[in-house]
Amino acid sequence: MLALLVVLSLLLLTAYFGEASGGRLHGLQRTFLSVVSPIQDGANKALKPVRDVFEWFGETIHAKGQRDELRRQIDKLRPQLVAAQAERRQYQQLLSLYHLNQLGVSDYHPVAATVVAKSPNIWYSTVTIDKGTPDGVRVNDPVINGEGLVGKVVAVEADGAQVDLITDSSMGVSARIGSSNATGIVQPKVGEPNDLLMQYLPANYRPNKGEYVVTSGSVGGADDSLYPPGLMIGQVTSVNEESAYTSVNVHPIADLHNLDVVEVLTAASGSRASNLSRVIANLPAGRSASAPAQGEQLASTGGGGG
């Protein structure tokens, strides 16, 4: 049967290609196509939704596979992105500290430290750092970051230290406004934990909004920290004239809520800063008023102020 069909096919093909275009076999082909073509078109139209459904399922499965692969890549890259952002942030802070050191803070011995804990309340008045007595950190050492003054060390252990921020209720920093000689004391503003108040300015002094407040290079008492002169504290936001002394509201320059890296300004034994700190600490009560003049004199020679 197979051989017969093969022979018959060969005969038909030979006859088809051998006859003219108007022959019987050509006519039979045209008749067959005219009958079959509508059936084929109808079948194509009828089966098109079925093909579309299968194609949709195939594309959906492929898209889900691509989605899952992208999610795996995102999960893999996310930790790398977080680590890169953290490294970039610490680099920027360390770079800021480097530039600040070029302004004279390097006369001290700066010790870079990482903030490992923050006050759990909304005031953020204290932080804990990972450097302690073996690193030369001592009580009352100034603490800065790339933006300006952060606070001072109030307690030290072998493996860490506690720092009171300038917004802590116990803090008070002798400061001046801009390049003027007008000095006062900067303390936290009661009821507004994110702002400071500079008090005891001369009654006839009228500071301008936007002026910068910096450390004065003097101290007001035996418990004061010895801050180098010219450290940025904040910026004047408004002026109060309700008392005999002029006072101004000051907004801190340093972002105290997002401290990651800070620098402790330590003074080597025998340095001017160390000697002056010891002298101020040993002053009897009521004698500390003479310390500012002495502090400014030593600060002008490179020893810094408080």
N, C-alpha and C positions, 0 to 999 in steps of 0.2 A: 504494500500500500504506500509506503514511504517512497520507494523507488518510482512508483507510478505517479505520485504527486510531484516529485522532483522533475520527472520527464515532462509531465503536463505543464508545469510552470515554465520550463525552458522553452517548450513549444509556443506557449502563449506570449512569452517575452519576445521570442524571435519573430513571431507573427506581428506583434504590436509595433516593434521598432521597424519592421519591414514594410508595413502598409503605409498608405498616405494618411495625412491628418484627418481626412474625412472618412476613414475606414470604419468598419463595424466595431472593432475593439475600442477605438478612440471614442466612438459614440456611446458604447456601453459604459466606458469610464466616466464620461460626462454625466450620463444618466444616474450612475451610482452615486457620484459626488453630489448631484443635485438633490438626491433623496437623503443622503447621510448628513450633509452639512447642517441642515436645520436641527437635526437630532443632536449633533455634536455641539452646536451653539447653545441649544437649550440645556444640555447636560452641563456645559461649562458654567452657564448662568446659575443653574440650580446648585452646582457643587461649589461655587465661589464662596458663599458664606462658610461652608465647611472648611475650605482651604484657609480662609481668613482666620477662623477660630484656631486652627492648628498653628498658623503663623504667629498669632497673638500669644498663644501659650509658649511657643518657642522663644519669641522675643522677650516675654516676661521672665521666663526662667533664666535666659541669658542676662537680662538686666539685673535680676536678683543676685546672680553670681557676681556681676561686676560691683553691685552695691556692697555685698559682703566683703569682697576683696578690698574695696576702698575703705570700708570701716576698719578692716584689719590694719591697713596702712596708716589710717588716722590714729588708731590706738597705739601703734608702734611709734609714730612721730610725736604724739602729744607729750610724753615725758621728756623727749629731747627738746621740744619747744619750751616747756616750762623750765628745764635746766638752763637753756640758752638765755631765756629772759632773766632768770635769777642771776646768772653770771654777768649779763650786760648791766643789770641794775647795780650790782656790787662794784663792777668796774667803773661805772660812772661816779659812784660815791667815792671810791678810792681816788679817782682822777681829780674830783673836786677837792679832796683832802690834800692831794699833792699840790694843786694850785694854791690852796690856802697856806700851805707850808712855805711857799715862796714869799709870803707877805710878812714873815718874821716869826711865825709860830715855831719854826724849826730851831729857834734859839733854845727851845725846850727839847725834851726828848719825847716825841710822840709815839704812843703805843696803840696800834690799831687793834680794835676789839670788835667782836660780833655780839649783837644783842640776842640773848638767849631767852629772855622772859620779859614780859611787860605787866604793868599793873592791871589787874583784872577789871577794874572799874572804869567808868567813862572818862575819868580825869586823866588817865595815863600819866600820872605824876612821877612814877619811878620806873626804871628798867634795870635789868640785871645783865651784866656783860661777862664774857668768858676769860677775862684777864684779872690777875690778882697780885698779891704781894711778891711772888717770884718774878713778876714782870716789871717790878718797880712802881706799881700802882699804890698810892697812899690816899688816906682820907683828905678831902678838900682839893684833890687834883681836879683842874678844869676838864670838862668833856666837851668836845666839839664834833661837828661833822662838816661836810663840804659847804654847807650853807651858812653856818655860824655857830654861836654858842648853844649848847644843848643842856648843860647842867654841871653838876659837880659830884665827885665820889663822896659818899657818906658812910660807907661800910666796906671793908675789904676782908676777904678770906684768901686762902692759898689758891683756890681754883676759880675765883670770881669776885665780883664787886657789885655793890648796889649804887645806882646813880639817881640822885634826885634831879628831875628836870626843872627848868626855869619856871614852869607853871605850877610847881609844887608849893604848897602853902608855907613851907619853911624857908623858901628861897628869897634872897634879896641880893641884887647885883648893883654895885656902883657903876653908873653909866653916864654918858654925855650924849648930846644930840649933835650929829654931824661933826663939823669941824669947829663948832663953837666951844666956849669954855663953860657953858651951862651944864652943870652936873646934877644928878639926882639919884634916887634909888628906884630900881625896877623890881616890882614884886607882882605876884599873880593878882589878877583882878577878881575881887570877890563876886561870886555868882556867875562868872564867865570863865570857865576853865581853859578856854583856848586863847585868851587874851591877857595882856599884861597892863600894868599901870605904873607910870614913871612919876614919882612924887618928889616934893621938896625942891622944885626948880625955883630960881629967883622970881620974885613976884612981878618984876618989870620985864621978864623975858617972854617973848611971844613966838613960840616955834611954829613952823609951817607944816601943814598936813603933807605927808609923804616923805618928810625928812627921816633919815636913818638914825637909829639909836645903836651905839656901840659901847663896849666896855671902856671905862674911863682911865684905867691904869692906876686906880687908887682903891683903898678899902675903907669901910666904915666901921669895922669892929674886929675884935680878935677872932671871931668865928667865921669871918669872911674868907672866901677862897681867893687865891692869888690868880686873877685872870690877866693874861697879856692884854695890853691896850689895843683898842681898835677891832676887837672881835665883834662881828655883826650880831646884834640881838634881835632887832625888829624894826618896824617902820611906824611912824606916827600916823594914827588914823583920825584923831580928834583932840581938841584942847579943852580942858576944864579950868574954869576960873572962879570957882565957888568958894575958895578958901584963901588964906593969906599967901599960900604958896601956889604957884602954877603947877598943874599936873596934866599929863597927856596920856591918852590911851594908845597902847602899842600892840601891834600884831606881830607875833614871832615870825622871823624869817625861816627858821628851820621847821621842817615838817615833823613835828614831834610824834605824830601818830604812826609814822611809817619808817621808824628807825631800824636799819639792818646792820650798818657798819658805822662805828664811831671811832674817835681817837681820844685817848687820854693823854693830857699834857703833863708828863712827869718831869720833875726837876732833879737832876743828879746832885748827890751830896757835895756840898761845897760851892755850888753855883749860886749866882746872885739871887735867883728866884727861890732856891731852897733856903738860903740864909735869911732872906726877907720874910719868908713864910714863918720861919722859926722865931724871928724877932717879934712879928705881929702876934703870933700865938702866945708869946710869953709876956705881952704887955699887960700890966694890971688894969683892972676895970677903971674906966674913965680916962685912960691914957691913949686909947686907940685913935682919938681924933687927930693925933699928930702923925699917924701912919700914912695918910694919903699923900702928904707932901713928900715923905721919904720914899713912898712907893713910886710916885711919879718921877722922882729924881733917878731912881735905879732903873725904871722902865725906859727912860730916855737913853740910857746907856746900853740897852739890850737885855736887861734882866726881866722886863715884863712888868705888869701890874696886876692888881687884883680887884 
